[in-house]
Each structure stands twice: as structure tokens, then as C-alpha cells.
């Protein structure tokens, strides 16, 4: 101990003799204090603030689609921790230590943190007003979008609005739901005011006035501020947005950021430097040692596939002649081996499908799978956050909730017409409300809206419990307590590691 103490004294003495003894900020390194100065630096920073959305997506289909009645998982004998924790989310058995739920929390806050640094740094930056408005609007859109995800899944959450510099900044209690929504609305409104209408289509992929408008309208709908949502939604058609003639065209990689897209997560498939393949493509098809029948190239996805399989309940909910069924869902036919790996033998249409003798047909999400894939790591398919068809359905909803049922028929029937379906004619508010929710389910299937929609509709408990009864009868590998839910299941638990670190945090029931 004496030697250690003497060594420390020497260090202190040396430091006192030469002020540059320790360079806390090396001259060749960037920090918050010396990086956020130029336009190019802010442009790089805002690109980095979008990146966590990809990480959120990797877990979001577990918390939004599989944590609902839309999709299920395939059987697998591997009962390791990773498999079990993913399965638990679908079964509604997840706990506060579930790594995949907790990742949604972590990556959302990562996006918020990056946005906070940008928003704060812009206040003193010497850049043009036009660039400042664009960057600030994008950062506030991203902060609002991330908090909107968090408040819906977890309820009251800690609300960080500035750069964390001390322990007191980091360890704060949960902010009430109403206050979180107030901040989301303030950020989204700033984004609407500051961002520009798309200059042309296809868009660049950055958030625009249209994206911010849709986000704010979505938030208003959750808060049942119907007239406020309506005022926003009616402006979107003037910004150049419209539907593709065919539903499937909205998801083609060649139509990325097109005129039906309000906002989507960007991907670039391939093996070269700078590529960012969409890996969920391989997660959404059955586990196989050779996926070439679906992917166009031989890929072994036995370690990543078998998730987000369309449920029979969802498949059965499509009306006859609804073109969205065949565009959204396909069937891969084949056989399982003793390890529950699937050998593909034929690709079939889901419409009126009957398995061939001795074969099993497994439905898979088709709308994001465009063969051949550009790489063994994933596809170039972007992932939609908001599409114009959702704006039309939301407009129909807010009009109906204001008692203007006849007016509400116009936007909902626009969506149905594209799907090849007859127009709705009911002017009964309750009946039309049910019809609009059904349209949302089939129009937005696999776009990570279903769980939040069940929460907003107020029927999550009834729908999930009923689905669980059917599921346990259909699938022998589903546990007996799967999809048995009560009030406490309406919120995900706060991550346990955050509870352990921060004594001010409280857990959900």
C-alpha cells in the first residue's frame, strides 16, 4: 500500500509540474464540445440518430406482431435462453429480464440520446437557418417517435430531454404518461413546422413534413383528439402522397420511399462496405438448411428463422377476393425433420391452399420477400413505419368517432377498392368502427401496429384470451398458459437492469 501511495504522489506531482500531463480531450478526437460545429457534422449526426430504428425493428416484431393475434412462432427443440425469451414474448410470459423486450427500451433511448445531443448542440451552432430547421425537425421527429413507442409499450417512462452529464441527469424517476405525451406532441408539432414537404418522389428517406404530420395525427388519435388529428390528415393529399394501384407495389424495393411512403426504415442489401441488409427477411420464413426456393440463393437460416409466422386467425380474417391476402402471405410446402428444420419443396399461393399428400404447408410473410436476395445476410427491403393507406384509415376513424360516419366511408372505401373489395355502406357508427379496425388489421399486417392497435381499441384482453384458446387447440407445442392475459399484461415490464441501477425507478404491476 505504501508503494501504491508513493506512486500516486509522484503522478500528482508530475501533473502539477506539467498541465498537459493528461489530455482528457485528445486533439485528434471528437467530443460533444468540438464536433457539433459544421453543417456536415450535423448531417452525419442526424444520420446516426436514425440508425437505432433498425435495432428497434429487430425486436419490434416480437413486441408488436408476435405479442398479438397476428403471428406465432414455429416449433424448435432448442430451448436455449435466446429462443425461450423470444417465445415468452409471444406467449405473454415475458419477465423484466427478457433481453428482447429490454432491447426495444435500450435502442429507443439510444435514438433519444442522439437526438438530444443534436437538439442541444444546434442552439449554439453557426449554420444556416434552413439547415438548422431541417436538422432540428428531424431530431425532434425521431425523439417523438421513440418516446411514442416507449409510452405505448411501457407506460410512464423516464423522460430525458438534454445531454446527460452527471449522475443526477441519468438517474431520474418515471415521468407520468400525460407529461410524456405532452412532450411528444410538442416535438412532433415542431417537426411539422420545421420540416419540408417532399421535393419529389422517390424521397430521400429522411423525415419530412408528411412523416411528422402522420406521427402527430397518430398521437392525437391515441389521445382521442379527433378533430386535431383530422386537421392534420387532410393535409397529406396536398403533399403528393397517394396509393399505388396494386397493394404489393408499395413494398417493392424499386418503390422505396415512393408516393405511398410517409416514413420507412432504410436498408441496403449486399456484401459490400456500407451495406445494411434487412435481416428480418430471413427471420420471417421457416428454419431450413436451404432457403433458395424463397430467397433465390442458398441460405441456411436454421439459427434465425421460424418467427413471425402468420396465424390462422389472421389468415381467416381476410374477406374473399381481398388481394392483400396473396400479396402479404405465401405458403412454403415441405417436410420437417427430427430437428424441426423444414425442407422446402414447393412455393404455393395462400388462396384456397390445400397441402399436397405427405406435405406440410407453412405460411410466411411475403410482402417483404423479393427474390433473389442480394446477399446471404438479408434483403434490400425497407420497412414501413407509416404509409398513406394508414393515413386514410386513420382519417376514416377520426371522422367516424366525430359522428360523421357517411364522410368516413370515403377514405376507408378508397383503401378497400384497391384491395378489390366492395364498398362499405353502413352508417352505423359502432359497425363502421369495427369495420375500420378490421381494415387496419389486414391492410397493416406485419407492419408492427397490431399490439398497439389492440391497446388503443380497448379490446386487447378479450382478443388475446380468445386467440389463446384457439391457439392451444391448434398447436401442440404451445404451452398451456400461452396467451392467458390479465390487466398487468397490457404493459411490458421496465427492464430489471434499469431498476437495479436506478433506485428512483418503479416497476409496472
FENZILIN-V49648 format. One record per residue. N is the residue number from 1. RES is the residue in three letters. SS is DSSP state (2 for helix, 1 for strand, 0 for the rest). NEAR is the number of other C-alpha atoms within 8 Angstrom. Layout:
{{N	RES	SS	NEAR} {N	RES	SS	NEAR}}
This chain:
{{1	UNK	0	4} {2	UNK	2	5} {3	UNK	2	6} {4	UNK	2	7} {5	UNK	2	8} {6	UNK	2	8} {7	UNK	2	8} {8	UNK	2	8} {9	UNK	2	8} {10	UNK	2	8} {11	UNK	2	8} {12	UNK	2	8} {13	UNK	2	8} {14	UNK	2	9} {15	UNK	2	11} {16	UNK	2	7} {17	UNK	2	6} {18	UNK	0	7} {19	UNK	0	7} {20	UNK	0	6} {21	UNK	0	7} {22	UNK	0	6} {23	UNK	0	6} {24	UNK	0	4} {25	UNK	0	6} {26	UNK	0	6} {27	UNK	0	4} {28	UNK	0	4} {29	UNK	0	6} {30	UNK	0	7} {31	UNK	0	7} {32	UNK	2	8} {33	UNK	2	6} {34	UNK	2	7} {35	UNK	2	9} {36	UNK	0	12} {37	UNK	0	10} {38	UNK	0	10} {39	UNK	2	8} {40	UNK	2	6} {41	UNK	2	10} {42	UNK	2	12} {43	UNK	2	9} {44	UNK	2	8} {45	UNK	2	10} {46	UNK	2	14} {47	UNK	2	8} {48	UNK	2	9} {49	UNK	2	13} {50	UNK	2	10} {51	UNK	2	9} {52	UNK	2	12} {53	UNK	2	11} {54	UNK	2	9} {55	UNK	2	10} {56	UNK	2	12} {57	UNK	2	8} {58	UNK	2	9} {59	UNK	2	12} {60	UNK	2	11} {61	UNK	2	12} {62	UNK	2	14} {63	UNK	2	12} {64	UNK	2	13} {65	UNK	2	18} {66	UNK	2	15} {67	UNK	0	13} {68	UNK	0	11} {69	UNK	0	13} {70	UNK	0	13} {71	UNK	1	13} {72	UNK	1	12} {73	UNK	0	11} {74	UNK	0	8} {75	UNK	0	7} {76	UNK	0	8} {77	UNK	0	6} {78	UNK	0	5} {79	UNK	0	7} {80	UNK	0	6} {81	UNK	2	6} {82	UNK	2	6} {83	UNK	2	9} {84	UNK	2	9} {85	UNK	2	12} {86	UNK	2	10} {87	UNK	2	9} {88	UNK	2	10} {89	UNK	2	14} {90	UNK	2	15} {91	UNK	2	12} {92	UNK	0	12} {93	UNK	0	8} {94	UNK	0	10} {95	UNK	0	6} {96	UNK	0	10} {97	UNK	0	9} {98	UNK	0	10} {99	UNK	2	7} {100	UNK	2	10} {101	UNK	2	13} {102	UNK	2	12} {103	UNK	2	10} {104	UNK	2	12} {105	UNK	2	10} {106	UNK	2	8} {107	UNK	2	12} {108	UNK	2	15} {109	UNK	2	9} {110	UNK	2	9} {111	UNK	2	16} {112	UNK	2	14} {113	UNK	2	11} {114	UNK	2	12} {115	UNK	2	14} {116	UNK	2	14} {117	UNK	2	11} {118	UNK	2	15} {119	UNK	2	11} {120	UNK	2	9} {121	UNK	2	10} {122	UNK	2	10} {123	UNK	0	6} {124	UNK	0	5} {125	UNK	0	9} {126	UNK	0	6} {127	UNK	0	9} {128	UNK	0	6} {129	UNK	2	6} {130	UNK	2	6} {131	UNK	2	9} {132	UNK	2	10} {133	UNK	2	10} {134	UNK	2	11} {135	UNK	2	12} {136	UNK	2	13} {137	UNK	2	14} {138	UNK	2	14} {139	UNK	2	14} {140	UNK	2	14} {141	UNK	2	13} {142	UNK	2	13} {143	UNK	2	14} {144	UNK	2	13} {145	UNK	2	10} {146	UNK	2	12} {147	UNK	2	12} {148	UNK	2	11} {149	UNK	2	9} {150	UNK	2	12} {151	UNK	2	13} {152	UNK	2	9} {153	UNK	2	10} {154	UNK	2	12} {155	UNK	0	10} {156	UNK	0	10} {157	UNK	1	13} {158	UNK	0	8} {159	UNK	0	7} {160	UNK	0	8} {161	UNK	0	5} {162	UNK	0	8} {163	UNK	0	9} {164	UNK	0	7} {165	UNK	0	6} {166	UNK	0	6} {167	UNK	2	7} {168	UNK	2	6} {169	UNK	2	8} {170	UNK	2	8} {171	UNK	0	9} {172	UNK	0	10} {173	UNK	0	9} {174	UNK	0	11} {175	UNK	1	10} {176	UNK	0	9} {177	UNK	2	10} {178	UNK	2	6} {179	UNK	2	8} {180	UNK	2	14} {181	UNK	2	11} {182	UNK	2	8} {183	UNK	2	9} {184	UNK	2	13} {185	UNK	2	11} {186	UNK	2	8} {187	UNK	2	12} {188	UNK	2	15} {189	UNK	2	11} {190	UNK	2	10} {191	UNK	2	15} {192	UNK	2	13} {193	UNK	2	8} {194	UNK	2	11} {195	UNK	0	14} {196	UNK	0	8} {197	UNK	0	8} {198	UNK	0	11} {199	UNK	0	6} {200	UNK	0	5} {201	UNK	0	8} {202	UNK	0	9} {203	UNK	0	10} {204	UNK	0	5} {205	UNK	0	9} {206	UNK	0	7} {207	UNK	0	11} {208	UNK	0	13} {209	UNK	2	14} {210	UNK	2	13} {211	UNK	2	11} {212	UNK	2	15} {213	UNK	2	14} {214	UNK	2	13} {215	UNK	2	10} {216	UNK	2	13} {217	UNK	2	13} {218	UNK	2	10} {219	UNK	2	11} {220	UNK	2	12} {221	UNK	2	12} {222	UNK	2	8} {223	UNK	0	6} {224	UNK	0	6} {225	UNK	0	9} {226	UNK	2	12} {227	UNK	2	8} {228	UNK	2	9} {229	UNK	2	15} {230	UNK	2	12} {231	UNK	2	8} {232	UNK	2	12} {233	UNK	2	14} {234	UNK	0	8} {235	UNK	0	8} {236	UNK	2	11} {237	UNK	2	8} {238	UNK	2	6} {239	UNK	2	9} {240	UNK	0	8} {241	UNK	0	12} {242	UNK	0	8} {243	UNK	0	8} {244	UNK	0	9} {245	UNK	0	6} {246	UNK	0	8} {247	UNK	2	11} {248	UNK	2	10} {249	UNK	2	9} {250	UNK	2	12} {251	UNK	2	11} {252	UNK	0	11} {253	UNK	2	9} {254	UNK	2	4} {255	UNK	2	10} {256	UNK	0	12} {257	UNK	0	14} {258	UNK	0	10} {259	UNK	0	12} {260	UNK	0	13} {261	UNK	1	14} {262	UNK	1	15} {263	UNK	1	13} {264	UNK	1	12} {265	UNK	1	11} {266	UNK	0	8} {267	UNK	0	12} {268	UNK	1	11} {269	UNK	0	16} {270	UNK	0	13} {271	UNK	0	8} {272	UNK	0	5} {273	UNK	0	4} {274	UNK	0	4} {275	UNK	0	10} {276	UNK	1	9} {277	UNK	0	13} {278	UNK	1	14} {279	UNK	0	10} {280	UNK	2	8} {281	UNK	2	11} {282	UNK	2	10} {283	UNK	2	13} {284	UNK	0	13} {285	UNK	0	12} {286	UNK	0	13} {287	UNK	0	14} {288	UNK	0	13} {289	UNK	0	11} {290	UNK	0	11} {291	UNK	0	14} {292	UNK	2	9} {293	UNK	2	11} {294	UNK	2	9} {295	UNK	2	13} {296	UNK	0	10} {297	UNK	0	10} {298	UNK	0	9} {299	UNK	0	10} {300	UNK	0	10} {301	UNK	0	13} {302	UNK	0	9} {303	UNK	0	6} {304	UNK	0	8} {305	UNK	0	13} {306	UNK	0	13} {307	UNK	0	11} {308	UNK	0	15} {309	UNK	1	14} {310	UNK	1	13} {311	UNK	0	10} {312	UNK	2	6} {313	UNK	2	9} {314	UNK	2	12} {315	UNK	2	9} {316	UNK	2	7} {317	UNK	2	7} {318	UNK	0	9} {319	UNK	0	6} {320	UNK	0	4} {321	UNK	0	6} {322	UNK	0	10} {323	UNK	2	9} {324	UNK	2	11} {325	UNK	2	12} {326	UNK	2	10} {327	UNK	2	11} {328	UNK	2	11} {329	UNK	1	13} {330	UNK	1	14} {331	UNK	1	12} {332	UNK	1	14} {333	UNK	1	14} {334	UNK	1	12} {335	UNK	1	11} {336	UNK	1	10} {337	UNK	0	8} {338	UNK	0	5} {339	UNK	0	7} {340	UNK	0	10} {341	UNK	0	13} {342	UNK	1	12} {343	UNK	1	11} {344	UNK	1	12} {345	UNK	1	9} {346	UNK	1	8} {347	UNK	1	10} {348	UNK	1	9} {349	UNK	1	9} {350	UNK	0	11} {351	UNK	0	6} {352	UNK	0	5} {353	UNK	0	7} {354	UNK	0	4} {355	UNK	0	9} {356	UNK	0	6} {357	UNK	0	4} {358	UNK	0	6} {359	UNK	0	9} {360	UNK	1	10} {361	UNK	1	9} {362	UNK	1	8} {363	UNK	1	11} {364	UNK	1	14} {365	UNK	1	15} {366	UNK	0	10} {367	UNK	0	10} {368	UNK	0	10} {369	UNK	0	11} {370	UNK	0	12} {371	UNK	0	7} {372	UNK	0	7} {373	UNK	0	13} {374	UNK	0	10} {375	UNK	1	10} {376	UNK	0	8} {377	UNK	0	10} {378	UNK	1	15} {379	UNK	1	17} {380	UNK	0	14} {381	UNK	0	16} {382	UNK	0	12} {383	UNK	1	9} {384	UNK	1	10} {385	UNK	1	9} {386	UNK	1	12} {387	UNK	1	11} {388	UNK	2	12} {389	UNK	2	10} {390	UNK	2	11} {391	UNK	2	11} {392	UNK	2	13} {393	UNK	2	14} {394	UNK	2	11} {395	UNK	2	14} {396	UNK	2	15} {397	UNK	2	11} {398	UNK	2	14} {399	UNK	2	14} {400	UNK	2	14} {401	UNK	2	11} {402	UNK	0	9} {403	UNK	0	7} {404	UNK	0	9} {405	UNK	2	14} {406	UNK	2	7} {407	UNK	2	9} {408	UNK	2	14} {409	UNK	2	11} {410	UNK	2	9} {411	UNK	2	11} {412	UNK	2	13} {413	UNK	2	11} {414	UNK	2	9} {415	UNK	2	11} {416	UNK	2	12} {417	UNK	2	10} {418	UNK	2	10} {419	UNK	0	11} {420	UNK	0	9} {421	UNK	0	9} {422	UNK	0	7} {423	UNK	0	7} {424	UNK	0	6} {425	UNK	0	5} {426	UNK	0	6} {427	UNK	0	8} {428	UNK	0	7} {429	UNK	2	10} {430	UNK	2	6} {431	UNK	2	9} {432	UNK	2	12} {433	UNK	2	11} {434	UNK	2	8} {435	UNK	2	8} {436	UNK	2	12} {437	UNK	2	8} {438	UNK	2	8} {439	UNK	2	11} {440	UNK	2	11} {441	UNK	2	9} {442	UNK	2	12} {443	UNK	2	9} {444	UNK	0	10} {445	UNK	0	12} {446	UNK	0	10} {447	UNK	0	10} {448	UNK	0	11} {449	UNK	0	11} {450	UNK	2	14} {451	UNK	2	13} {452	UNK	2	10} {453	UNK	2	8} {454	UNK	2	11} {455	UNK	2	10} {456	UNK	2	7} {457	UNK	2	7} {458	UNK	0	6} {459	UNK	0	8} {460	UNK	2	11} {461	UNK	2	10} {462	UNK	2	7} {463	UNK	2	10} {464	UNK	2	13} {465	UNK	2	11} {466	UNK	2	8} {467	UNK	2	11} {468	UNK	2	11} {469	UNK	2	9} {470	UNK	2	8} {471	UNK	2	9} {472	UNK	2	12} {473	UNK	2	7} {474	UNK	2	6} {475	UNK	0	7} {476	UNK	0	7} {477	UNK	0	5} {478	UNK	0	8} {479	UNK	0	8} {480	UNK	0	5} {481	UNK	0	6} {482	UNK	0	11} {483	UNK	0	12} {484	UNK	0	9} {485	UNK	0	10} {486	UNK	0	7} {487	UNK	2	6} {488	UNK	2	8} {489	UNK	2	8} {490	UNK	2	10} {491	UNK	0	10} {492	UNK	0	10} {493	UNK	0	10} {494	UNK	0	12} {495	UNK	0	12} {496	UNK	2	8} {497	UNK	2	7} {498	UNK	2	9} {499	UNK	2	13} {500	UNK	2	7} {501	UNK	2	6} {502	UNK	0	9} {503	UNK	0	8} {504	UNK	0	9} {505	UNK	0	10} {506	UNK	0	9} {507	UNK	0	7} {508	UNK	0	9} {509	UNK	0	4}}
